[in-house]
Amino acid sequence: MGHKLIGTMEITTVIGCKNMCIYCPQSTLVKRYKEVEKAKMSYDDFTTCLYNITSNIRIDFSGMAEPWLNPDCTKMLLYAHQKGFKITVYTTAVGMSFRDIELIKDIPYEGFIIHLAGIADKNVGPPSDPAHLDKIHKLSTSKIKNISFLSLGNVQPNV
């Protein structure tokens, strides 16, 4: 939009994440939000949030849970882009569909960070099954602007 960014707004689309990454304090987070455990941010609440901030605030889809565990995540992301916000995404791609990838691939992200399955001796974190790896491959070949990959420890061999 041509004006300088003055901050970021972190969007956590859900409370409670099934990835259970070992560094993420899911049990502590869920305990703090017992009354909304596994709650999902509504699209209406999201649009209200954006209505109340200026477009020189970057929207970060991140937080302590996978954004696409909320089925409205793609719709929210597209809305933020349409409203002129700069966007950064932190994702494992869990919950994301191939259709979602097609819908979001052309957005000019400030960053699109994909957390890969790592720490091969731990049975936690993003999956590394063939179906999920197909999504990671699709993301990596989709020419998403400013895409990068992150892993804690060594990346699992099949990744």
C-alpha positions in Angstrom: 0.0 0.0 0.0 3.0 2.2 0.1 3.1 3.2 3.8 5.6 1.9 6.4 4.6 -1.0 8.6 4.3 0.0 12.2 3.7 -3.4 13.8 2.2 -6.8 13.6 -1.0 -8.5 14.7 -0.6 -12.2 15.5 -3.7 -14.2 14.6 -4.2 -17.5 16.4 -7.1 -19.1 14.5 -7.6 -21.9 17.0 -6.9 -22.9 20.6 -5.6 -26.4 20.9 -3.3 -27.9 18.3 -3.1 -31.6 17.3 0.5 -31.3 16.2 1.9 -31.3 19.7 5.3 -30.0 18.7 7.6 -30.6 21.7 8.6 -26.9 22.0 5.0 -25.6 22.0 3.3 -25.4 25.4 -0.1 -26.8 24.3 -1.1 -28.2 27.7 -0.4 -24.9 29.4 -2.2 -22.9 26.7 -5.3 -25.1 26.8 -5.4 -25.0 30.6 -5.5 -21.2 30.4 -8.3 -21.2 28.0 -10.4 -24.1 29.4 -13.7 -22.4 28.6 -12.7 -22.1 24.9 -10.6 -25.3 24.5 -10.2 -26.2 20.9 -12.2 -23.1 20.0 -11.9 -21.6 16.5 -11.9 -17.9 15.7 -14.9 -17.1 13.6 -14.6 -15.4 10.3 -16.8 -12.6 11.6 -14.5 -12.0 14.6 -11.5 -12.0 12.2 -13.1 -9.3 9.9 -14.0 -7.3 13.0 -10.4 -7.4 14.2 -9.1 -6.2 10.8 -11.8 -3.4 10.7 -10.3 -2.0 13.9 -6.7 -1.8 12.8 -4.9 0.1 10.1 -3.4 -1.6 7.0 0.1 -0.6 8.1 -0.1 -3.5 10.6 1.2 -6.8 9.2 -1.0 -9.8 9.8 0.8 -12.9 11.1 -1.0 -16.2 10.9 0.9 -18.0 13.6 0.4 -18.3 17.3 0.5 -21.4 19.4 -1.5 -23.5 16.9 -1.6 -24.5 13.3 -3.6 -21.8 11.4 -5.3 -24.3 9.0 -6.9 -26.3 11.9 -9.5 -23.6 11.4 -11.4 -24.3 8.2 -11.9 -20.6 7.6 -8.1 -19.9 7.6 -7.9 -19.5 3.8 -10.9 -17.3 3.7 -9.4 -15.1 6.4 -6.1 -14.9 4.6 -7.7 -13.9 1.4 -9.8 -11.3 3.1 -6.7 -9.8 4.8 -4.9 -9.7 1.4 -8.0 -8.1 -0.3 -8.0 -5.4 2.4 -4.4 -4.5 1.6 -2.6 -6.0 4.7 0.9 -7.4 4.4 0.8 -11.0 5.5 3.2 -13.5 7.0 2.3 -17.2 7.6 3.8 -19.8 9.9 2.4 -23.2 9.1 3.0 -26.9 9.2 0.3 -27.2 6.4 -1.7 -29.6 8.6 -5.4 -29.0 7.8 -4.5 -27.2 4.5 -5.9 -28.7 1.3 -4.5 -28.7 -2.2 -7.4 -26.3 -3.0 -6.2 -23.9 -0.3 -2.7 -23.9 -1.8 -4.2 -22.9 -5.2 -6.2 -20.1 -3.6 -3.3 -18.6 -1.6 -0.2 -19.2 -3.7 -0.2 -15.8 -5.5 -0.4 -13.6 -2.4 2.8 -11.5 -2.1 3.7 -12.7 1.4 6.3 -10.9 3.6 7.1 -14.5 4.7 5.6 -17.9 4.3 7.4 -20.2 6.7 6.7 -24.0 6.6 7.7 -26.0 9.7 8.9 -29.4 8.6 8.8 -32.6 10.6 12.1 -32.9 12.5 13.6 -34.6 15.5 13.2 -38.1 14.1 13.4 -39.8 17.5 10.3 -38.0 18.8 6.7 -39.0 17.7 5.4 -35.4 17.9 5.1 -32.4 15.7 4.1 -32.1 12.0 3.4 -35.3 10.3 5.8 -36.8 7.7 3.4 -39.3 6.0 3.2 -39.4 2.2 -0.1 -37.5 1.9 1.3 -34.6 4.0 4.6 -34.6 2.2 2.6 -34.3 -1.1 1.2 -31.0 0.3 4.7 -29.8 1.3 5.9 -30.6 -2.2 3.0 -28.7 -3.8 3.8 -25.7 -1.6 7.5 -25.8 -2.4 6.8 -25.9 -6.1 4.0 -23.3 -6.2 6.4 -20.3 -6.4 4.9 -18.7 -3.2 6.8 -15.5 -2.6 9.2 -15.5 0.3 8.7 -19.2 1.2 11.2 -20.8 3.6 11.4 -24.0 5.6 12.1 -24.6 9.3 12.9 -27.7 11.3 13.9 -28.3 14.9 16.8 -30.7 14.8 17.5 -32.8 11.8 14.8 -33.1 9.2 13.2 -36.6 9.2 14.8 -38.7 6.4 11.6 -39.1 4.4 11.0 -35.3 4.4 
